Amino acid sequence: MLCPAVTARGRWGISAYQWPGVVWIDTQDGGSGNGQIDLLASTDGGSRTDATTYPLSSVIHHRINALEATEFNRDQPGADVAAGDYAILVAMHVAGREIARWTWQTFWWTPTPDDPKQPSSQVLAALRPPQLKGAARNYAMSIGYEMTSPGQPNVGGQNAGAALYVYNPYLEARFGAANLPDSLPGYDPSGSAAQNNVGVACNCMSCHIRENYNPNHLASAPQYAGARYTDLNDPQFAGTLQVDFLWSLPEIAN
């Protein structure tokens, strides 16, 4: 069964009980997998059909060895992973330090790769090069190179214009306002007024640009935020150390 799974750190994942539907993965490469999903998601497999079953070859996967199973079970007690089980790639973020504010791409498996849902689109799907074949072609993409449209300068900009929503439905969609305390109201991609403080109103850059090491636990330090503009010289960074877009650094340091 394929459903959103917890990340390696087990922090922001979504359990099967929080997701309204699943697809089934056949390790023998069976199933017609025609874009349908199973909304009943019976754990005994009783709701499975050929149309909601997809071949293993349609997902990027890895066969787990004994050492990996041991390590995984230690990190995720109760997982009961065994050598020979399959690990499948459901979703991932990719960031690259090619520009001052990095590049931001996110990918997720979809049963309708030619017609992916928001925050991807048919336009993005059509841009996939013909050289992209096999399982990799079944992943939707969303990209973010700006926080708002029109784009704002690295320093001295404003939280103005339409927000650009770039998030992963498997990872950030579950976020509520409490998870994004530094959000600011602004506009949605259509230009309508929006609070921009939930997971489906996120932008990778808006949150990662606020990353900082805060050893003195200053209440004024930047925190997670939904889609918004942040100045690289924002006064909120005073008394903290900016960590170049990587929340993992202060998390490990703590």
N, C-alpha and C positions, 0 to 999 in steps of 0.2 A: 504494500500500500504506500502511495506517495502522498504525503501531506507536509505542511511546513514543520520542520524539525528545529530543535534548539540549536543555537550556534555552538561553536567549540567551547565557549565559556558558559553556555547555558543561560545567558542573561536576557536576550531579547527575542528568543524564539517563540513560536506559537504552537501550542499542542494540538493534537488532532481534534480535541473536544472544543476548541475555539474556532475551528474552520468548518464552514458549512458543507464542504464536499471534498472528495478525494478522487484520485485515479489509482488504478491497480497496475503494478509492474510485474510482468511475466518474465521470470528468469530464464525460461526456455525460449524466449523471443516470440511468444505468441501474442494474440490480441490484435484487433483491427485498429484500435485507437484513433477514432475519427473525430476527435474534438469534444466528445462528451465527457462529463464527470459524474461520479456517483454521489448523489446528495443524501443517500441513506447511510452509506459508510458502515455497513454492518461488520463488526470485528470478526465474525466467523466466515466472512466471504460470501454470505448468502445474497448480498445485493450486487455482487459483481456481475458484469455482463461483458461480452466480447467488445462492445463499443466503448466501454469505460476501462478497458485493459490495453496497456501499451507495452511494446517489447522493451526488454532491457537495453537494447541497442539504441533506443530513442532518448536515453539519458546518459550523461557523462557519469561513469561509475568506476568503482575500484573494488576488487576482491580483498577482503580484510585477511591479514595473516595472523598467526597466533600472538606475536608480540603486540601488534596493533590492537587486537581484541583485549589483551590484558591491560594495556594502557588506557583504552577507552573505558573499560569497566571500572577502572580505578578513578578516572575523572568523572564518570557519570554512573554512580552507584545505582544498581537496579536495571541497567540497560540490558544486561544478559547478552552481550554481543559475543559471537563465537567465530573462530577461524572459519573462513569460507563464506561468511555472510557478505552481502554487498552493501557498500556505502555509495549513495548516489548524491550527485550535486543538485541541490534544489535551487539555491540562490547564492549570489556572492556580489560583493562590492569590489571594484578595482579603482585604485587611485594612482595617479602618476605625477611626479614632480617635474613637469615639463614647463610650467608657467608659474608665476609668483604665487598664485592661489591654487595650484595643482589642477589636474584634470580629474573628473569624477564620472565614472561609469558604473552602472549596476545592471546585473543580469539575473534572470530567473526562468526556470523551465515553465513552459506553457503548453497546454494541449492544442492551442490554436496559434502556432508560430507565424502564420501568414496574416493573422488578424489579431494581434495582441491587444489586450485591454490596457487602460491607463495605468501607469504614466507612460507607457509605450504607445505605439500607433502603427497603422498600416504604412505610413510614410517611412518610419524607421525600419520596419520590416523589409520594405522594398529596397532599402539601401544595402542589405546584406550582399556581399560579393558572391558570385557563383562558385568561387573556390571554397566557400564555407559549406561543408557537407556533413552528413551524418548527424550524430547526436547534437553537436554544437549548433546546428541550424534550428534546433527546437527551443532555443533560449531567446526570450524577449530582452530588449535593452532600453534603458533610459539614460540620458547623458546630461551633464550640467557643467557649463563653463562660465555661467553667470548666475547671480542670485536673483536678479530682477531684469526685466526688459522695459526700457533700454538698460544696458549694463551700466554699472557705476564704477568709479575709479577705486583703486585699492585703498586710497586715503582721501577723506574729505567728501565722500558720497552721501547719499540720503536713502532712507527706506521709502523710495518712491517708485512709481511705475508698477507694472504687473509682476507678481511673483512668478518664478519658474518652479514648478513642482517636479522634483526628482527624488524618488524614493523606491524602495523595493517592497512590493506588496507582501512578501513573505517575512520581511524583517521589521519594517517600520510601521506598517499599516495599523498595528494594534495600539500604537502610542496614543495616549490621551493628553490633555492639557497639563496634567501633573508631571508627565515625563519630559515636558518641554517648557520649563519655567521661565526661560528668557525670551519667549516668543513676543513678537510685536504685531499688532493689527496692521493690516495693509490692504493689498488687493490680490485677488486670485488671478490666474492666467488670462481670464477674459476681461479683467479690469474692474470687476465688481468688488465691493468692500468685503473683506474677509478677516477673520481672527488669525488664521495661519498658525494655529497652535495644536494641531493634531497630526498624526502620522501621515495621513494622505494629503497633507499640506506642508510637506517637508521639502527641503533642498539640501543635498549633501554638503554643499559649500557653506550654507548658513550655519550649520551645526559644527562642522569640523573646524571652521575658521576661529571658533571661540575656544578652542582647546587651550588649556593652561595648567601649569603646575602651581598649586595653591597650598604650600606647606603651612601657612599661618591660618588657613581656613577662613579667609576673608569672605564675609557674606556678599560683598560687592563683586566678587570674581565672576566672570562669565560662566554660564551653564548651558545645558542643551537648549536648543531653540528650533522652532519650525522655520519655514521659509521667511527670510528677512535679510536685509543688508546689515553687514557688520564691517566697521572700519578697522583696518589692521592696526591703527593707533587708538582704538577705542579706550577712553579713560578707565573702563572697567578692568583693563589689564594691569592697572597700577598695582604694584605689590605682588604680582604673579610673574611666572615665567611662561611665555608663549612657547608651545612645543611643536610648532610647524605642522598643524593639522592632524596630529596623532593622539587621540584620547587614550590610546593604550599606554603611552609613556607615563602620564601621571597616575594611571590606574596601577601600573606595575610599581611605580615609585612609592605609592601609598602602601 
